[in-house]
Amino acid sequence: MSDDNVNENDLPPGEIAFFGACYPPLQSGQYQLELSQTLKNVPGESAPPNFKRAQKISLTSPRFTLAASSVQMVYPPADAVGNFLNTMPNVVLTRRTLPWERPIDPHHIGLKASATVDASQDHTPWLALLTLYQNEAENIKPKQRSVAELLDTGNTKIKGPDLGGLVSDAQKQTLCLTIDISPTLFQTIAPKVDELKYLNHVRQVNTDGKEVLGIDEEGWYSVSVSNRIVKTGEKNTVYLVSLEGHKADLPGGGADLSNIDALRFAVLATWSFTAEKSSGDFLGLLQALPERGGIELMQMPNRTKTAGSVPDTVNNVLDIGYTTLQLQLQDGEQTNAWYRGPMVAQPTSRETAISYSTADQAIRYDHTSGLFDMSYAAAWQIGRLLALSDATFAKQYYNWRIANYTSMDATAESHVVSDKLGKLAPDNLHQPARKVAEQAGVQLLAKHMILTAKSIPVSRTHQKARPSETLPGVISAEQMKQHLQRGLPPILAIKPKTADLTE
C-alpha cells in the first residue's frame, strides 16, 4: 500500500478501512548511494571521462525502545479486570509503517538501494506480541540493560539478537527493557514466521467528530495482534518484543537451541490485565433471563425479606432498582442516600423539562424514608465531568461563558446609562425620537467634557482649585472610590447639567 493510491478523504464517517500492510519506501538500516557520470565527446580525451561518488547514509527508526506517545492504545486495557473471553490482546501504534520499518533479518538487506522499493526486500514484520499466562510469566522478570548487554549477554547459554554488527557505539550505550525467555516456552507461544504478516495490519478511521487531543487527525494506525487468546481466571502479561535478529529462533526457523537456556529480547511495550471467568456470552445471558428470574436479575442480590423488619415503602424502593450508599455531605457529616443507575428493573418517567445549574439542585428528598436521592445529582456530575474532559469542548465553553458574561455586563451598563441620559430628553417623545435624543445627549456630554478639560489647567499656583463636583462630566476621587466599592461603573456618577449641554 502507498499513499499515492489511497484517498484519505474517501472514508465516510463511522467507517473503518483495513489494509494488510504499509511498506515504507526504504527500511531502516545502512545504505550506500553511488553516483556515476560519464562525459562524452570531450575534446582531447581519447576515452570518455567517468566520475564516481559514493555516500553512505543511515535510516533510523525506533529499534530498542519505543516512546509512550507511539502507543495509541492497548487492549485489554492495562491493569484492567473484566470479561475478556476469547480476546486476542492487541496494541495500536501511531506510526502506520512501524511494523515494517526494520528487517526481521538484518543480513537480508544490502548496502545498495535504488530509488524504488526492491521487490525482493523482506517485508516480514519485526514486531510481535507475546501473551504469557500467570504461571508462565512468574519466572520472567523484565530488566533494564544497555544495548551492549542485549547483544552480548556475556553468557554462552543466553542468546541475544544477531544484528550483524549494524549497531553504532552510541546505540550500545543506551538503555532498553529486556526479558529472558526459555527457548521451549518461546517456541510454544511465539508465532511462526509466515504468521507474522497476518498479525500486523493497518487501519484507517474517520476522526471527524472525535476529540482531537491525543488522536492522530489523519486516522492512520498500525496494529499488532497477539497469536494467543487470553486465559480467564488469572492475570495475563503481554510483551511487545523486537524480533529483529531472531528470525531463526522462531518456530520452524531452523536455529539449533539445544544448548541455549534463554533467549534475550528487547521489550518495546508491556502491560498486564486480569481476565475474569465468564458466566457466558451476551446471547446466552439474554436467553437465560426468563429461566433465572427475569426482572429480578437487575436487583440487588441476596436480599432476605423478613416480615416486619423492613417497611414496605423501603422494600418497594429496593424492588425498582434502588440501593443505599454512604453519602458524605459538604459539611463532613456521614449519612445514607438512595441511588440508582440508568439500568433499572422498572420503567421510569423522563423529566426533560427540568434543567439544573448545579448537582445540588438535582438532589431529591424522600419523605417516606428520610433519605436523599442522589441519582440525578450523580448523573449531572458525571455528565459535567465527561463534557469537561473533552479539551476542545471545554475551551469553547469557557470562551462562550466569558463572551456571554461580558455581553450581559455591557447590556446592563448600557441600560443604566441610557436611563440616566434619557431623563434629559422630553417625556412626550416617541421611542425612536427619544433614542435619537439620548444619543445626541451622549455626544454633547462628551464634547463638553473635552472642551472643559482643555480650558481648565491641571494645577494652579497659589490659587484654589475649582471643586471637581461642580464640573459637568467629572467626578471626584471620593465619588469614584465609593462607586468602585459598591461594584458600580464610575460613569454612573456623572451629573450632566442641562444648562451646560446647550453650549
N, C-alpha and C positions, 0 to 999 in steps of 0.2 A: 504494500500500500504506500502511496506517496501523496503529498499534499496537493499535487497538481491535478489529480483525477478525483478529488473529493471536494465537493462544495460544502463548506461548513454552514451555509445558511439554508441548506435544503432540509434539515431535520426539523420537523414540526414540533411545537411544544408538547411535552408529555411523552415523547418517544425517545427510544434509545437505539443506537446502532452498534453492532458488534463487528469487529474485524479480527482476522486471525493473527495479524502481526503488523508492526510498523517498523520497517527496517531503516536505520539511519543511512545516509549516503556512504559513510565510512565508519567502521567500528573503531573503538579506541585502541590505540597501540602506536608503535613506532613505524613511520613511513619515510621513504626517500623519494623526493621529487627530482627527476632528471630532465634537463632541457638540452636539446641539441639543435644547432643552427648551422646550415651549410650555405655558403655564399657561392653562387655560380657566376660564370662569365666575368671573373675578376682579372683585369689586365695585368700581365706579368706573372700570373700564377699558372703553373702547369697543371696543378690539381686544385679543385675547389676547396677553399679553407673551411675547416669544420671546427665549431666552437661548442664545448660542452660545459655544463654546470650542474652540480648536484646539491641538493639541500635536504637535510633531514628534518622532519617535523614530528611532533608528538601530539596526538589527540588524546585528551584526558576526559574522564567521566568518573562518577562515583565507583569506587573499587573495593576498598576495605571498610569504609564507613558510609553511612547514609544519613543526611541531615533529617531532623524530625519534620521539617517543612516539606520534604519529598514524599512523606506518607500522608495521603489524604484521609484514609480511614482504614480500620481493620474490623473484620467480622469473624466470629463473635467479638463484641467489644472487650477491651482489656478489663480484667478483674470482674467481669460480669458473671452473674449467676442466673441461669434461666434454662428454658426448654430449647436446646439446640439439637434435637434429634435429627439425624440424617443430614447434618450440616457439614460441609467441607470448608474449613477455615480459608479465608482469602484476605488479601491486602490490596488496596487501591493506591497506586502511585501517581504522582502528579506529572511525571515525565512519560510521555507516550512511547518513547523509544528505549527506555531504560533496560528492559529485559533482553534487548538485542544489541546493546551498545558495546558489549565486550564479547570476545570469542570464548566459548567454553574450553577450547583447546588453544592456548596461546601459540603453540607450534604451527598451527594451521595457517596463520596469517603471515604473509611475506613482507619484504621491505619495499616492494614497489606497488604503486597503486595508480590506476588510470582515473580519468575524470568521471567514469561511470562505475556503478556497483558491479563487482565481479560476480558472475552467475554462480561460480564455484565457491563463493565465500560461505563459510559455515554460519548459518543463521540459527543454530540451536541456542535457545535461551540459556543464560548463565545464572539465572536465579531460580531458587526452588524453596517451597515452604515445607518444612519438616514438622509434622504433628506428633508429639510424644505424649503417651498416656502417663498417668501418675507414677506407676511402677517403673516405667522406662526413663522418666526424667529425674528420678531421685538421685541417680549416680552421675548426672551431667551437671556440672557447675560452670556457668559462664564466667570467664575471667578476662580482665583487661591485659593485653600483651602488646608488645611492639610488633610491627610488621616483620621485623627481622626474626623474632621468635616464632611468628606464624609460619614463616618459610623454612627456617632452620630450627627444628624443635630441640636439637641437642640430644635427642634420644632416637636410636635406630628403630625402636618399637613404635614410635609415634610418627606418622606420615603427614606432612603438610602439603599444600598445593604445589604443583610443579608449574611454575610460571616461566620457565626457560630463561631466567636471569633478566627478564624485562621489567625490573623494578629499580628505581633510582635509589641512591643512598639517602636522599632526603625522605623518600617514602618509607624507607626501612625504619626510620626513627619515629614515625608517627604511631599512635596507639590505636588499637582496634579491639572490639569484643570478639572473643573466640570461644569455641567449645570443642571438646574431645569426645568422639563417639566411637564405640567399638565397631569394627568392620561388619560383624554379624548383624548388629542392630541396624546399622546404616543401610545395608543391602536389603534388610527386611522392610524398612519403612520408606526408603528413597524411591523416587520414580525412575523408570528406565530412560535411556537417552531419547528414544523415539516418543516417549510420553510427554516430554517437556514442552513440545510445541503445542500440545493440547491444553496444558496447564497454565499457559500465559497467553493473554489476548489483549485487545484494545477496545475500549468503549468510548463512544461519543454520545453525550447527553446534551439536551437543550437546557441551558441555565436561565432562560427567561423566567422572571418571577421568583427567582431564588435569591437568598441573601448573598450579597457579593462578598462579604467578609469571609476570608478563609477558603473561597471557592475559586477555582480556575475558570475565568469567564469564558474561555474558549470551549470548555467542556470536554476536553480530550484527556483520557486516563489510560494507563496500563494496569492490568490486573494479574496477579499471581495467585493461583489456587492450589491448595494442598491436595495431595492424592489420597488422603486418608479421611474417613468420617470420624467425627469426634466420638469419644466414649462417654456414655452417660453415667451419672452417679459418681463422678470423680473429677479431679482437676486435670485439665489439658494444657500443655505448653506448646507454643508454636515458635519456630525459629525461621526467619528469612535468611538463608545462607547463600554464600557465593560458591558456585560450582566451578569457577574458573580454575583450571589446573587439576580438576578432579573428575574429568570425563571418564577416564579409565576405571575409576573407583566405583562408578555407578553399577547397578545390577546389570550383568551382561556386558560390562565394559572390558573384561578380559584381564584386569590387573590381578597380580598374584599378591594376595593379602594374608597369606598363611602365617607369615612371620610378623605381622603388624598387630599391635594391641589396640591402637586407636588412630582415628583419622581426625585431623585438626582442620576446622573450618572457620572462616571469618563470618561473623553474625552481623547482618545489616539492620535487623529489627527483631524484636521478640516481645511476646505478650502471653498472658495466660488467662484462663477463664474456667468456670465450673459449669458442667452440663448436668442439670438435674435429671433424675429419672422421670420419664414421661409416662403419664397415665393414658396416653392415646393421642391420636391426631385430632385435628379440629372436627373433621367429619364424624369421627367416632364419638366425640364428646356430644355433638349435637344429636346424634341418633340415640344416645343413651339418656338424654334428658327426660323423656317420659317414663323410662323404666326406673330411674333413680330419684324420683321425687319431683321432677319437673321444676316448677317455680321455686320450690324451697331451696334449690341449689344456689340461688342468688342471695340467700340469707346467711346470717352468721351461724356457723355450725355448732353442734354440741351444746345447745341451749336447752336446759331442762326446765319445764314449766311446772311449778309447784302451786297448787291451789291456795290462794290467799297470800302467798309470799310476794307476788308482784302484781301491782294494779293492772287491770285490763287495759287502761289507757297506755301504759308503758309497753305491754305486750303488743298492742296494735301498732305502735310506732316501730317496734322491732320487726314486726311482720312485713312492713312495707320497705324494709331495707336500711333502716337507720341503725346506727350503733353509737355507743357512748365513748367519747375520747376525753382525755385530760386536757384542760384549757388553762393557759396562763394568761391572766388579764394584764392590761397595761400597767396597773399599779402593783403587779407582782403576786397578786392573790391567785391561788390554785383552786380550780373548780372543775366540774364536769360539763360537757356540752354534747348536744346531738350533732351527728354528721352523717351525710350520705353522699356517695359519689354519683356520677351521671348514669352508671349502670345500676338500675334498681329493678325490683321484682314486680312493681305495680305501676300502672300508668300515672303520669304526673301532668299537671297543668302548667303551661308555659306562661310566664308573665313578661311579655315583651314590651308592655307599655311603661314599665318601671325602669328608670335608669339611676345609677348610683355614682356619686363622685368619689367616694372612699369605700374601703372594705367595711368599715364600721357601720355605714348606712345599710348594709345588706344583712346585718345581724338581726335575727328574729328571736323573740322570747316566747317560749311555750308555757302558758299559764298553768296547764294541767300538770306538768311535771316539774315546773320551776327551773327549767334548764334553757340555756341559749341554744339556738340552732345556727351553727356556723357554716352550713353547707354553701349558701350563696356567697357569704363573705370569703370563704376559701376559694371558691370558683373565680370570684372577682380578682382576688390577689394573684391566682395562678395565671389568669389571662393577662393581667397587667405585666407580670414578670416575663411572660412569653413574648409579649409585644416589645418590651424594652430590651430584650435580649437580641433583637434584630437591630444592629447598629445603624443601618440605613434609615429604618423607620424612626428610631429614637432621635436621630439628628433632625430629621424633617419635622417630627412632632415638637421638638424643642424650639426650632425656628418658627413654627406656626404659633406656639404659645407666646413667644416674645413679640411677634408681629401683632398678634391679637390684643395683648395687653397694651402695647404701645398705641394701637388704634383706639382702644377704649379710653385711655387716658387723654389722648388728643381730642377725642369727641367730647368727653366730659368738660375739658377745659374750654373748648370752643363754645359749648353751650353756656357756660358761666360767663365768659367774656361777652358773648353776644347778648346775653340777658342784661348785663350792666350797661353796655353801649346802646342797647335798644331803647333804654329809657330816655335817651336824648332825642329820639325820633317821636313825632306826634303820635298819639294813641289811635287817631282815626284813620291812619294809613292802612291800605290793604297789605297783605303779606308780601307780594313782590316789591311794592314800593318801599315797604318797611325794610326789607332786606337790602335794597339799594341805599337807603338812608344809613343803615348800620355800617355798610362797607365804606360809605363816604365819611362817616364819623371816625372810623379807624384810620383812614388816610389823613384826615385833618389833624387827628391827635398825633400821629407820627410826624407830620410836617411841623407841628407846633413844638414837639419835643426837640427836633433837630435845631430849629431856629432859636429856641430858648437856650439850648446848650451852647450854641455859638456866641450868644450875646452876654452870657454870664461867665466871668473868669472862674478858673478853678479855685483860686485863693486871692485874697486882697490883703495888703499890708496895712496894719493899723486901721482896719475897717471891719465892722461887724458883718459877718456873713449873713446872707439872706436865708431865713429859715426854709429848709427844704420842703416842709409841709405845705408851704404856700405856693410852691411851684407846680403848675399843672403837668402831669405826666411824670413826676419824680416822687420817689418815696424815700423816707429816711431810713437810716440803718436800723433803727429800733423797729420800724414797721416791717422791714424785710426779715429781721430776726424772728418777730412774732409769727409771721406767716409761715416761715420755714419750720418753726417748732410745731405749728398746727398741721403741717403737711400740705399747705396750700401754695399754689404758684404766686410769687410776689406780684405778678401783673394784676392780680385782683385788687391790690391795694391802691391802684391808680385812681385818682379822683379828678376826672376832667371837669373843667368849668365851661359852661355853655358860652359865657361871655368871651373867653379866650379863644374858643374854637372858631369864632367868626372872623378872626384876624386874617 
